C-alpha cells in the first residue's frame, strides 16, 4: 500500500483536550425534518459558548450544499452522506471539540454505520416529534411540497423513519420547550465533556 498514516507525529487528542480544557464528544441528533434538531443544537451550543467551550455544528442540510453536494436521497446516497458526516465529526472530536450533528439519519443501518465509526465518542439523541407536528411547523416548506408529491422518498412519508432502538437520550419537542430540551441535553453530557483533573 502507498498510504502511510502519520498520526504518531501529530499532537494528539489528549494534547488538544488539555489545551481546550474539555473532552470531545459527538452529539448526534436524529429525527424527522422539522423535529427540532438544529434548533436544539443551536440553543445548546450557545450555552456552551458562554461556558467557554469550543463546539461545532455539522448540519446535514448545510453540508449538502458543499461536502455532500453530489449526493441525493437514494438509500445509497443517504448512506454515503451519513458516512461523510460521521468521518467529519470524527476529525472534530479527535481535536477535542464538542461536535453536534444535526441529520435526519432515518434508518437503523445508517446509525449502525455512525456507531461503528465513532464508537464511545457517540452520544445518540433522538429528537422526537410526530409527522403531523413537523408538518404543521413546516419550517422549510418541505412538508407542503411532499404533500403535493413534489419530493420523492420524503422521510416519514414515502421514505421510512425507523426510530432509534436504544438512544442515549430522547427529547420530545412536542412536550418540552426548546430551552428545556437544550438543558436536558446539556445536563446529560456534562460529565462526558468535563476534563478529568488528573489529565
Ligand atoms: P430540524 O433541524 O430537525 O429539521 P429545525 O430545528 O430546523 O428542525 O426546526 C424545528 C422547528 O420547530 C423550529 O421552528 C422550532 O422553533 C420549532 N420548535 C417548537 N418547539 C420546539 C422544541 N421544543 N425544540 C425544538 N424546536 C422546536
Boltz pocket constraint, residues with backbone or C-beta under 6 A from the ligand:
constraints:
  - pocket:
      binder: B
      contacts: [[A, 31], [A, 32], [A, 33], [A, 34], [A, 35], [A, 36], [A, 37], [A, 38], [A, 39], [A, 40], [A, 102], [A, 127], [A, 137], [A, 139], [A, 172], [A, 173], [A, 174], [A, 176], [A, 177], [A, 178], [A, 179], [A, 181]]
      max_distance: 6.0
